Amino acid sequence: MVEDISSERWVSREVSRRDLLAGMLSIGVSGAVLAACSSSSPTKHIPTVPSFPLGAASRAKSKPVEITIWQGMGATNGKPLGYLTDQFNASQNDVYATVVDQNNYTSLLTAYTAALSGGALPDVVQMETSDLQLMIDSDSAIPVQSAINAERYSLSDYVPSTVNYFRVDDVVWALPFSISGEVLFYNKVAVEKAGLDPNSPPLTLDELRTWAEKIVSTKTEKYGMSLKLTPSTFEEWMAMGGQTIVNHENGRSGRATAVTFDDSFGRSLFTWWDDMVKDKIAQTTSATTYDDLYAILSQIAPMTIETSAAIGDAIYFLQSKPNPALALGVGPLPGPSSPNGASSNGGVFVGGSGLYIVKLRSTPERQDAAWQYIKFLMEPAQQAYWAAQTGYIAVRKSALTQPTLVNAWNSYPEYRVAYDQILASPANPATAGYVSGASTGVDNAIEAGLTALSSGASPAAALAQAARSANSAIAQYNSRV
């Protein structure tokens, strides 16, 4: 069922990020260490990857080696993870894994932060994509690149974009796990009533506006769509135009020191958004709730852009409360059709989380055990089960041939949309997503800029203010590390 997201989420995240920095200092993470993790120089360099104790778990004198996994998805998606963990434990005798549910990502980050300065840490931790730079700066995890190198583990079967998000300076820090992408949700019944083809959803922002205008002009519903006040959609559109959010190749060839979105292309996106709202063919909804999906269910606005992770919730709701006026449609994320001379290498980046191997206060045996566990979860059969049970994207391409996923996608083809658009995205800094320890401040600045449009600010002024606030957040974060 669709769940409400507390408006306190952003406040909690900000406090947790500040606390993480305090935890870093308490364990003696120096400026030199942080600089080694992510250079402040734009010069490309290849960092030193530490060695990995491959095979240590199988050589351990006392077996099984017991490890703990912290997950932040909550109970619903925790159930299939628990099933896979039981399967892993039964598949071998060297390692025994236990999963601890931290309820949500905010609580997980808070608990991990507190444990940095003393206390029991997990051996595997599931962190959101936006926490990548924070994990690097904490110096608490050994990059999975170390294990990849030691085992000569191949990433060729992985969907490139899912791995590239966790790659900084040619080092992969975590393996992707609960991966999702933004897609277009729409009510097929309403759009057909408006004279539109529900089987050919709009692919560009121009086409999306045309659909919204038609819905309003035919009085099918009050608004053509809901525009959620979330920074992620703007950031996805930038990537689709081949543009970065921060400098130094989106923070991947050096530590990000400034944003790059305050340009003619960024202003064109703010202008499109502003025109949609001013012309009353779109309404704005909160960034921290699913009000945009409720607007579809309530027949107020039949379209919105949302995370593919919400598809399962939407399907469940429609099945539990059938309504002939509602039929779920899911299409690729519409994007800018004329990227103002930008590269044609545009595409989407992923959201979700990755699995890290914790090294702080750990042992070689537990680090290797953590790697064996993560590898098991990444096998095609496990990825097919995970995707079929949760709606998250299978990160292994060969998982698509597994009967479990084939049957699930035949029943619910909506789940495949996000996978196909991520698979089609080229590998480059724009589609990898941006990396910054100040990501909460940057995201909040973009959200504030979009909100300012509804208060009468011009697109240029709103975007410029967003850039100033984001740059301030980046500078403050960098000064602390």
N, C-alpha and C positions, 0 to 999 in steps of 0.2 A: 504494500500500500504506500501511496505517496506520503512521505513524512515531512513535517515542518522542520525547518532549520532555524535554530535559535539565532536571534539577532545579536546575541552575546558572543557568537563565534569569533568575530573579527577582533573584539577586545581581548578575548582569551588568547588568540593566536599571537597578538602583539606582545602581551606580557610574557608568553612562553618564549618568544624569540629573544627578548631581552634577557630572560633568565638563562637561556642557553648560552649566551655570551658570558654571563657571570659564571656558569658552570665550566666553560672552557678555561677561564682564567684560574678557577680554583684548582684545576688539575694540571696547571702549569703549561698551557698551550701558549707558546711565545709567539711574538710577531714573526720571528724567523721561520717557525714551523708553519704558520699560516701563509706566509709568503711562498713557501715551498709547495703548499697545497694548491694555491691559485695565485699566479703572479699578478702583480699590479701593473706590469709592463705589457704593452700591446704586442711585444715581440713574441713570435711563436717559438715555443721550446718544447722539448720532450722531457717530462719529469721522470725522476727515478721511481720505478715501481718496486715496492718491497718484495722479498721472496715470500713464498707461501708454503706452509707445512703440509704439503699434499701427502696423503696416506697416514697421517698421524693418528687418525681415529682407529684405523684398522690395526695399527701397531700398539695401541694403548694397552697397558698391563691390566687395567680394570675396565671391563665392558659390561653393559653398553656405556658409551660416553653420553651423558645426559645433557641435553641442550634445551633452552627455553626460547620461544618465539613470541614476540609482542606484536599483535595486530591491532589496527585501529578502525576496522570496518564495522564493528558491532556484531551483534548476535546473528543477524540474518545471513550475511555472507561468511560469518565465522563458521557456520555449520558445514558447508562444503569444504572449507579449509580444514576443519577438524576431521572430516572423512578422509581427505587426502593424507593428513598427518598419520592417521591410523594405518592407512595403506603403506606409508613409508616405513613405519615402525615394524610392520609385519613382513616387509620385504627383505629385511636384513637384520643382523644381530649386533652390528658395531655401534649403532647410534639409537638413542631413544629421545624423541622430540615431544615437548609439551607446549601447547599454544595457550597464551594468556590473552584474554580479550580486554583491551584497554578502553572499550566502549566507543571511542571516536578518536579522530586524529589529534584533536586539541588535547584531550586527556593523555594520549600517548606521548605527545611531545612534552607535555608538562612532567609526566612521570620520568621520561628519559632524561630530561634536563636535570631533575632533582637527583637522579642516580649518577649523573656525571661527577658530582662533587662528593659522592660517597653512597654506598649501597649497592645492591645487586642489579647488574645490567643484564639485559637479554643477550643471547648469542646471535640471534637474527632479529632485526627490527624492520618493520614495514613503515616507511616514511613517504609522505606525499612528494610528488615531483617538485613542488615549490620549495621543499626543504633541502634540496641537493647542496646548495652552497653552504648552508648551515652545517650539514653533515660533514662536508669537506673541512670546514673551518674548525669544527670541534675536534678533529684528529682522533676520533673515537672508533672509526671503522677502517678496516683494511679494504682497499678497493678490490672488487671482484676481479679486476684485471690481473691481479696477482695470481689468483687461482686459474684464471683463463690461460695465462702464460705458462704456469707450472704444468697444467694438464694438456696444453695445446688444444683447448676446448674450442670447438668451432661455433661461430655465431652466424654462419651462412644461412641457416634455416630460420633465423629470427626475422620478424618484420623490422626493417631497418630503422624506421622512425621510433620504434619503441625502445631500442637500445641507444640510439643517438641522443635521446634526451638525457641519459645518465652518463654521457661521455663528455669529459672536460679535459682539454689539453691531451687528447688521444688516450685518456685513461677512462675506462668504464668503472664507475664507483658502485653501482648496484645493478641487479638484473630486474627488468620490468616485470610487474605482476598484475595488479588490478588496474588495467589500462582501459581508458575510455576516450571518447572524442565528442565534440559538439556536432549536433545534427539538427535538421529541421523537423519539428513535430507539427502535424496538422490534422485537422478533422476532415476526412475525405468526404463525408456527407455534406458539410458546409461548403467546401470549395466547389463541389459538383453543383450544388444549388446555385452558386454564383456564376455558373457557366464556365467553370475551369475544369481542366482535365486532371483528376486526382492521381492518375498514373504517370503524370509528367510534371513533377514538382519543379519549382523555379531553381535555377542553378546559379544565377547572378543576382546581385543587389538590385539591378534594374528590373529584372524579372520579378523579384520579390516585391518590389514596390508596385508593379503592375498588378500582381495578384491582390495585394492589400487594397489598392484603389478599387478593383472590381468588386471585392467583397463588401466594401463600404458603399459604393455607388448603387449596388443592387439591394442594399439594405438587408443583406443576409445576416450580418451581425454588426454590432456597434463599431468595432474596430477591425481592421484587417489583420493585425497581429499584436502580440505583446513583445516589447523589447526589454529584456531583463537588464537591470542596471549592474551588470557584471563586467569587470575588465576583461575577462577571458575572451569574450566575443570580439571585442576590438583587437585584442592581441592576435586572435586567430586570423582576422581579416588582414592585419599587417603581414602575417606570415604568408597568407595566400597571395599577397602582392609582392612576395619576395623580400620583404622589409624586416629589419630587426627591431627589437624593443630597446635594447641597450647596446652600448659600444663594445669594442673588442670582440666582434663576431658573436654578439649576443652573450658576452661573458664567457665564451668558450676558448678563447685564445689568450685571455688575460682577465684579471678582475674587472668587472664592470665599474665604470666611474661616472657615467652619465647616460641618460636616455637618448634615443635616436628617433622617437616617434613624432616629435614636433616638427613636421615638414609638410610639404604640399600634399603628400599622400595621406598622412595622418589627418590633416585638416579636411580632406575630401571625405573621409569616413565619418568624422564628426558632423560634417555638413549634411551628409546623407541621413544620419540619425536625426539631426535637428529638424530637417525638412519633413521626415516621416511623422514626428510628434506634432510639429506646428500645423501640419496639414490635417491633423486629426485622423490619420489612417493607421496610426499605431499608438498604443498606450505604453507607458513604462511601468515596470513592476520591480519589486524589491530584489536585491541581489542575494538575500539570505533566506528566501522562502521559495516555495514552488507555486506562487500565485499565478505565474504565467501558465502553468499546466491547469490550475483550477479555472483560469479564464477560458480555456478550451472546453473543459468539462461543463462549465456554466454557460457556454454558448455566448460569451462576451467578445472573444477574439479567437478565431480558429487556428492561428498559427503562432509559433514561438520557436526560439532557438534554445536548445537545452543539451545537457550532457546525455550521452547514450546510456550512461549508467541508470538513467531514470526510465528507460524503456520497459524494463521488467515491472516497475511499479505501475506504469500506465496500463500495461496489458492486464495486470492483476486487477486493477480497479475496474476496467471495462468488463472483465469477465465476471466479477463479483456483483456488479450493478449494470446489467445490460441495458442499453438505451439505443433504440433505432436511429436516433439523431446523431449518434457518435460512432465513428469508425477511425481507428488510429492509422495515420499515414506517417511514414518516416522517410525523409529524403536527405541527400548530402547537404552539408552546410553551404548555403549560397554565399558567394564571395564577390569581390570587386571584379568587374569585367574589363576595366581599363586601368591598369595599375600605374598610370602616369609615367610611363617609361621605365617602370620597375622591371626587374628580371622576370623572365617567364618561368623561372624555377620555383614558383610559389606552390604552397601546399599547406596542409594542416599540421599542427603538432599535437602530441598526446597529453592527456591528463591522467591522473590516477596516482599510483604509488610504485615504489620499488623495494626490493629486499636487500638489506645491507648486512654484511658480516661484521659484528662488533669485535674489536680487538682489545679495548680497554679492560684491564683486569681479567683477561681471558687466558686461555692456554692454547698451545698448538693443537692439541687433540680436539678441543671444542671448536676452534676455528675451522678445522678440516671437517668436523661433523656438521657444522653450519653449512659449509659448501655442498656436502653430500645431500643435505636436506633441500637446499635451494635447487640444485640440479634436478632432483627428483620431481619437484613441482613444475619444472620447465619442460619435462618430457612431453612429447606430442599427445599421448593418451591422457595425461593429467591436465594439460592445457585445454584439451577438448572438453573434458568433464567440467573444468572450472568455468569455461566460457558458456557451456550449455546450462549450467546451474545458476549462474550469476548475471549473464548478459555482458560481462566484461569481454574484452577482445583477447582472443588467443594470440599469444606473442610468437608462436611457432607456426610457420606457413604450412608445414606438413600436418598440423592438427586438423586442417580442413578436410582431410580424407578420412578422419576417424568417424566411425558410424555414429557415435554419441553426438558429435557436433553436426554432422550431415543431417541427422534426423531433427535436431533442434532447430536448425536454420530452415529446413523444409517447413516446419510447423510455424516458425516465427521469422520470416525473412527480414523483418525490421532490424534484427540483431546484426545482420551482415553489413548494413550500410556503413557504419562507422569503420568497420574493418577494411572495407574496400577503399574508402577515401584515405585512410592512413597508409595502406599498402601502395596507393598510387602517388603518394607524396614523395618528391625527390629528397635526397639527403643533402642538406646544407644548413648553415647556421640559423637561417630564418625558420625552417621547418623543425629544427631541433628544439625550439623554445628557448626562452631566455633564462639565464642563471644569475641570481644575485641574492646575497644574504638579506638584502632589504626588499625582497619580493612583496612582502605584505604592504610596506610603505608605497612601493611603486603601484601595486594593484589598487590600493585605497586612493591614490592620487588620480588614477584614471577613472575610477568610479565616481569620485567627486567631480571630475571634469564633465562626465556625462550627465550627472545630476544638475550641474550648473546650467546646462542648456535649458532645462525646464524652468529655470529662474530668470531667463532672458539673456544670459551671456551669449556672446557670439561664438561660433565654433572656433575661430582663431584664438579668442581670449580664453575660452574654456580649456583648450588644448595647451596653450602656453602656461596657464596656471598649473595644469596637471604636470607638465614637464618640470616646472620650478619645484613643486612639492616633491616629486619623485626624485629629482636630483638632490634635494636636501636630505631625503631619507637615505639615499645611497651614500652621501658624504658622511652622515652621522654613523651609519653602520661601519663604513670603511675606517673611520677614525678610531673605532673601538677595537678593531682587529689588527 
